Amino acid sequence: MTISSLVGPQIPLLRRYARALSGSQESGDAYVAALLETLLADPDTYDCSAEPREESYRLVQRNAMRTWNGEGPLLDLLKADPEVAGKVPPEKLEAMFDLGYHLKQVDTIFKRVFG
């Protein structure tokens, strides 16, 4: 199966999960976009033999729960996780969390929408 056929149906769930973790749909969508950009740039970072929802959930959930419990920022925990680090290099993780990059067109969008 292709990554798009595996991950595509999971996008609504990824958006919902990211929104719950980040606190807003805007920042959650930025994280999902960063994840999708990473998958497109290096498809080998995703194990296509695994159930996509379970694999994605497993890789993030243990660190998300540690973040929820106040053990540190999600980015730091993901970078310190050997399995995550083995799939996504630290610089790609940092790029995924760079909200400035993903939100750089917000002013332009607001001007178009609200005049």
Buried (B, 14 or more C-beta within 10 A) or exposed (E): EEBEEBBEEBEEBBBEBBBEBBEEEEBBBBBBBBBBBBBEEEEEBBEBEEEBBEBBBEBBEBBBEBBEEEEEEBBBBBBEBEEBEEBBBEEBBEBBBBBEEBBEEEEEEEEEEEE
